[in-house]
Amino acid sequence: MQREAMLIQLGYAPNEALLAQLKKIEENTIGYEKIQKHIMDLHDHLKADSSYVAMSNSKDYFKIKVDAINSTIADIAHEKIKHFSDKFKVKINKLENKETYYIIGFEH
């Protein structure tokens, strides 16, 4: 997938700074080419739960943000994230005391 198309699908308006940030994330994400499509699919699936995939502002990773309006919907979002991780062998790190994960990359 072209970088500009990926940014648009994630809800960004592409510009040089965002394209450079996405390139760094791609380079930092282990096995990115194997999981890129799955990351976009997860983003689409999480929309129903008021959650999403975005680019982290503090680290060169994609982040998954659970912004659900109640704990039941949040639990559904967390289950989708766990399913994504298990099914596609994607290593994720959950931040302590936050509803945020980082996508580290493909686990061999």
C-alpha positions in Angstrom: 0.0 0.0 0.0 1.3 3.4 -0.9 2.2 5.6 2.1 -0.2 8.4 1.1 -3.1 5.9 0.8 -2.3 4.5 4.2 -2.3 7.9 5.9 -5.6 8.7 4.3 -7.1 5.5 5.5 -5.9 6.2 9.0 -7.5 9.7 8.9 -4.5 11.9 8.2 -4.0 14.5 5.5 -0.7 13.5 3.9 2.2 15.9 4.0 6.0 15.5 4.0 6.3 15.3 7.8 3.7 12.6 8.1 5.1 10.7 5.2 8.6 10.8 6.9 7.1 9.7 10.2 5.3 6.8 8.5 8.5 5.7 6.8 10.3 5.6 10.2 7.4 3.6 11.7 7.6 1.1 8.8 11.4 0.8 9.2 11.0 0.3 13.0 8.2 -2.3 12.8 9.5 -5.8 12.6 8.2 -7.6 9.5 6.0 -4.6 8.6 5.4 -5.8 5.0 3.8 -9.0 6.4 1.4 -7.3 8.8 0.6 -4.0 7.0 -2.7 -5.1 5.6 -3.7 -6.6 9.0 -3.0 -3.3 10.7 -5.3 -1.5 8.4 -8.0 -4.2 8.8 -7.7 -3.9 12.6 -8.2 -0.1 12.3 -11.4 -0.7 10.3 -12.7 -3.3 12.8 -12.0 -1.0 15.8 -13.9 1.9 14.5 -17.2 0.3 15.6 -15.8 0.4 19.2 -14.7 4.0 19.1 -11.1 2.8 18.9 -8.4 3.1 16.2 -4.8 2.7 15.0 -2.7 5.8 14.7 0.9 6.9 14.5 2.5 7.5 17.9 3.8 11.0 18.5 6.4 9.8 21.0 7.7 6.5 19.5 8.3 5.2 16.0 5.5 2.7 16.2 1.8 2.5 15.4 -0.3 2.8 18.4 -3.7 1.3 19.1 -6.0 3.5 21.1 -9.1 2.2 22.9 -11.4 5.2 23.3 -14.6 3.3 24.0 -17.4 5.1 25.8 -18.0 2.3 28.4 -16.2 -0.8 29.7 -18.3 -3.3 27.7 -17.3 -1.7 24.4 -13.7 -1.3 25.7 -13.6 -5.1 26.5 -14.8 -5.8 22.9 -12.0 -3.6 21.5 -9.4 -5.3 23.7 -10.6 -8.7 22.6 -10.3 -7.6 18.9 -6.7 -6.5 19.6 -5.8 -9.7 21.3 -7.3 -11.7 18.4 -5.3 -9.6 15.9 -2.1 -10.2 17.9 -2.7 -14.0 18.3 -4.0 -14.7 14.8 -1.3 -12.7 12.9 1.5 -13.3 15.4 2.0 -9.6 16.0 3.8 -8.5 19.1 2.1 -5.6 20.9 2.9 -3.8 24.1 0.2 -2.4 26.3 1.1 0.7 28.2 0.6 0.5 31.9 -2.6 2.3 33.2 -3.5 3.4 29.7 -5.8 2.1 27.0 -3.0 2.2 24.5 -0.8 -0.4 22.8 2.2 -0.2 20.5 2.5 -2.5 17.5 6.1 -3.8 17.7 5.9 -6.1 14.8 5.7 -9.6 13.4 6.8 -12.4 15.8 8.8 -15.1 14.1 
